[in-house]
Amino acid sequence: MRTAVWLYLFLFVAFFDLHAQYPILTPFAVSLGAAPSFIGLMMGLYSITHLPGNLIAGYGVDRYGSRLFIVFSLAAAGIILVLQAKVTDPWQLLVLRSISGFVLAFLSPACMSMLARIAKDRIHQGKLMAGNGLVHTVASVVSPAVGAYMVAQIGFTMAFQILGWVLIGTAACALIFIREPRNIATAIAPENDTGGTAELPDSSDEPAESRVPWIVFSLPVAMSCAQGILSFELPLMAKSQEAMLETGLLFSVVSLGALLTLSMLFLNRLSPYLRTLWGALLLAVTYFTIAADTPLPLYALLLLLGMAKGIIFPALSSLLIELSGGVRYGRTFSVLSIAFSIGAFLGPMLAGQLRNVVSPYYIAFLALMIAVSILPYYNARSGRGSSSAHFSRTG
């Protein structure tokens, strides 16, 4: 449990640091002379360079554990931020952001895999995943506003340098205090263990890979596409330092909404599949409401959007853990990260190219509704096999 506490602490600092950049990256690129289409390309490349990192992390975490990948990801991201403070050209920023996307791709699969491995049972596993979502959300509630305030007070250069050195310091602390679970050998290679049992044994003889249908990953693709569109559109509202601070507050409102639903612990008793499905439907309807330019306050809509995300993220993690059969967590969460990366690449790219033709929020709504329509189709078909139990039992 001590490992989980340290991991949560370092995750909080890392997420705080990374989310503080959301409201300031776009204005920084604009100050360098970047056009909206170029900014969309930059955000898309940041996401697409996650893919090779996700692939390496998937197999590397299962083979070597999570600790070194976490340390490397944090340290490299901090160094890149320090260098980012010195760029003077949009193309330099694009190169650094692309490299940053690669090194940060290791962080999420490594952290999620370690949390899954230190769990005592599936109930404990669900609690640790919920704790991860809670730490992530708490860090992201205040960090966008803090990042915007820092830039307003000390400028882009000093803000990026401070954020970079904080990440480097966090990496050093992670190297000292984080330890791999003792039973990692059985957890990461159950197929080679003939005399013992894995940490979380599977009750089925079905191979782990076949129990995670690819169609389930359509939802994280759609979610990250929608999030990428939101991250692209909101900062474009900032035309001054005062507006930049307001944009940071808008991102904080989204995180506050997620914090509200993450705090509703009774939701964890519901089926992960049902929470995922209905949360995604609520998210899609909210994006449609924003695109339709309804007279509702933007703050209220963003709060509702965050509440939907707070329902989906822990439910999706629990669903994937169940479907994975209790083994190869690194590969499972690596594929999840790849799905997020693909969507995060498509979102800003589509928004940057089509925002003069159609509201990007309509694109987010369409992507989410396609995913929501696909999930029940798989659930109906899964009744023929053992996987249906994963969708019907309560969490």
N, C-alpha and C positions, 0 to 999 in steps of 0.2 A: 504493500500500500504506500510505502514511503516513495517508491519509484513513481507511482501515479501522482503523488502530491508535487514532487519536483517537476514532473513532466507538465502538469497543469500550470505551474508557475512560469516555466520557460515558454510554454505555449501562449500564455497570456501576454508576456512581454513581446514575443514574436508577432502575434496577431495585432497587438496594439501598434507596433511599429509599422507593420505592413499596411494596415487599414488607414493609418494616418496619412498615407500618400494618396489615397483615392481622390480627395477634392483638390489636390494641388498639382498632380501630374499634368492634367490637361491645360490648366492655365500656364504652367511652366513651359509646356511645348508651344503654346500660342505665343508666349513671350520670346521664344527663339525663332518665331516666324513660321511655324507649322500650320498648315491648313487643316480643316476638319477631316477631310478624306485621308490625309497623312496620319492624323492622330488615330483614326480608325484602323489604319494599316499597322501602326505601332502597337496598339492594344491587341490586335489580332495576332501579330507575330509573337508578342509576349506569351500568348496562350498556346500557340501552335508549337513553340519551342519547348513547351511542357512535355510533349509527346515522347521524344527520346529519353528524357529524364524519367518519365513515368514507366517506360518499358524497362529501363535499367533498374529502377527502384523495385519493380515488381519481383524480379528474380533475385536481385541483390539482397533485399531485405529478408526474403525467405531463406537465403543461404548464409548470410553473414550477420543478420540481426539489424536492429534499427539505429543503434546509438551513433555509429560513425556517420551514417547518412544524415541524421539530424544535425550533428555538429558541423559537417561539411556544408550543408544547405544554409544554415544560419550564418556561418562565417563568410562564405562566398557572397551571399546576398548583401551582407554588411559592407564588404569591400567594394562591391559594385555601386552601392549607394554613395559611398565616399567619393568614388570616381565620378558619379553622376552629378555631383555638386559642381564639377569643374567643366561640364560640357558647354559649348558655345554654338553648336549647330544641331538642327533637328536630326540629321543622319547619325551623329554621334549618340544622341539619346536613343534612337531606334536600335543601334547595335547593342548598347548597354542593356536596354530593356529586354532584348531578345536573349542575351546571355543570362540575365536575371531570371527569365522564365524557365530556362533550362535548370539552373541550380536549385530554384525553389520547388521544382517538380518532385524532388526527393522528400520534402518535408511532410506532406500530408500522408502519403502511404506509409512512411516510416512511423509516424506518430500513431496513426490509427491501428497499425499492426501491433505495435508495442502495447497499446491499451487492451487490444483483444487478447494478447498472450498472457498478460498478468492477471486476467480475470480468473476467479475461482470456479465459476459456473456461468451459465447463460444469463441468469438474472443479474449477477454481478457485472457481466459483460455489458448488458443493456444500460446499467447505471453508469458505467465508465464512459460509454458512448454519449449518454445524455450529459455527463459532466464535461466532456470535450466540447459539445455544442454550447453548453452554458458558458464555459471559459471563453470560447471564440466570440460569443455574442456580447458578453460583458465587455471584453476588450474593444469590440467594434462599436459599442454605444458611444463612447466618449472620444475615441481616437480620431475620427474624421474632423470633429470640431477642434480638437487640440492641434492637429496638423495644420488646418487652415489658420488657426490663431498664431501658431509659430511663424508661419510665412508672413503673416501680417505684421509681426513684431520684429523678426530678425532676417527675413528674406529667404529666398529659395536655397541659396548656397549653404548657409549655416544650418537650415532645417534639415537638408539632406545629409549633411555631415554628422549632425547629432543623431539622427535616426540610424545612420550606418554604424556608428561606433557603439550604439546601444545593441544592435544585432551582433556585432563582433564580441562584445562583452558577454552577451547571453550564450553564444556558442562556447566560449571558454568555460562558463559555469556548467553548461550541459555536459561538457567533456569530463568534468570532475564529479558531478553528482548523479548523473543518470547511469544506471546499471541495467544490463540485459537480465531478463528473468532467468532463473537457474534451469528451468525446464525447457529452454529454447530448443534444445536438440530434438526433443520429441515433438515440440509444437511445429517446428519448421520442416521436419522431414519424417512424417508419420509412416510414409510408405517404406522407409528403410528400417523401421523398428519392428522386430518380430517377437520380442519378449515382453514388452510393456505396452502401455496405452498412451495415447496422446493426451495432452492437457484437457481438451474438450472433445472426447470421442464422439464419433458420428454413429448414429443409430442405424444408418443405412449403409449397404454395401455399394451404393451408387457412387461413381467417381465424382470428386468435388467439382471438376470443371463443368460436368453436364448438369449440375444443379443450379447454376446461375445462368439462366437464359439471356441471350444477348439482348432480347427485346426489352428487358427491364432497364437497360442502360439508356434507352431513348429518353427517359425522364430527366436524368442528370444532364444530358445534352441540351434538352429544351430549357431546363432551369438556368444553366450557366449562360445559354444564349440570351435569355431574358435579362439576367443579371448584368451581362456584358453591355447590353443595350442601355440599361439604367445607368451603369457606371460611365457610359459614353455621353449620355444625354444630360444628366444633371450638372456636371461641371461646366458644360457649355453655357449655362445660365449665368456663370460668373463673369462679369465684365469689369469688376473692380475688387479691391481687397475686401470691402464690406460684403459684396455679393458672394465672394469666395467663402467667407465665414458662414454665411447663410447656407451655402451648398453643403458645407461640412455638417451643419446641424441637420440638414435633410437626410444625409447618410446615417446620422446618429439616430434619427427617428425610426428608420428602417430596422436598425439593430435593436432599438428599444422594443419594437413590436415583437421581434423574435424572442427577446428576453421574457416578455410577458407569457407567451405560450410555452416556452421551455420551463418556466416556473410552475406550470400546471402539471404537476407530477401524475395526476390521475389519468392523463392522456396515455401514459405508458402502459396502461392496462388494456388498451384497445389493440386490435390487430395492427401490426406494422404495415400490412398491405392497405388496410382501410385508411389509416392515417396518411399514408403516402398518396393514395388516390384522391381523397377529399381535400387534402392540403393543396395538391397540385391544381385541382379544380378551382379552389378559392383564389389561388395565385393567378390563374388565367383570367378569371372574372375581374380581378383587381386591375390587371394590365389593360383589359378592354375598357374599363371605366376611365382609366387615365387617358387612353388613346381617344376616347369619345369626347374628351374635354368637358366632362360633367361639371356642374357648379359646386361639387363637393371640394372642401379644402384639400390642397395637395398633401399637407401634413397628415391628415386623417387617412388618405389613401395609402401613403407610404407606411404608416403605422400598420394598416391592415395587411399590406404586402409583407412586411416583416413578420407579422403574426403567422401568416401562411408558411413562410420559410421556416419559422421555429417549429412548426408541426412536421414539416417534411424531412428535414435533415436528420434528426435522430431516428425517425421511423425508417428512412431509406437505409441508414447504416445497419440497423437491427435486421431489416429484411435481407440485406446482402449477407450478413453473418449467418443467418439461418440457412439461406440457400447455398452458402459455401460449404456446408457440411462440417464446419469446425476446423478446417485445415487450409493452408496456403492463403493466409490473410494478406500477405504482401501482394500476391498476384491479384486477389480480389479487389483490394483497394487501389491497386495500380490501374486496373481497368476502369474503376470508378473515376480516378483522377484523369485518365485519358478521355473519358466521356465528358467530364467537366471542361477539359482543355479544348476539345473540339467545339463545344458550344460557345465557350468564351472567345474562341477565334471567330466563329461565324457571326456572333452578335454585333460586336463593334464594326466588323467589316461591312455587314449588311446595313447597319445604321449609317455609317459614313457615306455609303454609295447611294442609298435610297431615301435619305431623310428629306430630300426636296421633292420626292414623288409621293411617299406615303409616310405616315407617322411610324417611327420605329417601334412604338409600343404596340401597334397592330401586329407587327412581325412577332414580337414576344408572345402576344396572345395566341396567334396561330400555331407557333411552335409548341406551346404548352398544351393546347387543345388536341393536337395530334398525339402527343404523348399520353394524355389522359384517355384518349379513345383507344389506344393500343393496349394499355394495361388490362382493362377488363377482358379484352379478347384473349390475352394469354391466360388469365385466371380461369376463364371458362374452359379452355383446352387443357389446363393443368389438372382438372378433375380426373383425368384418365390415369394419372400417375401419383406417385408419392409426394410430389412437390405441392399438391393442393393443401396439404396440412400446414405448410408454412404460411399460406394466405388466410387460413381460417382460424388458427389458434390465436389466443390473445397474447399480448406482449407482457 
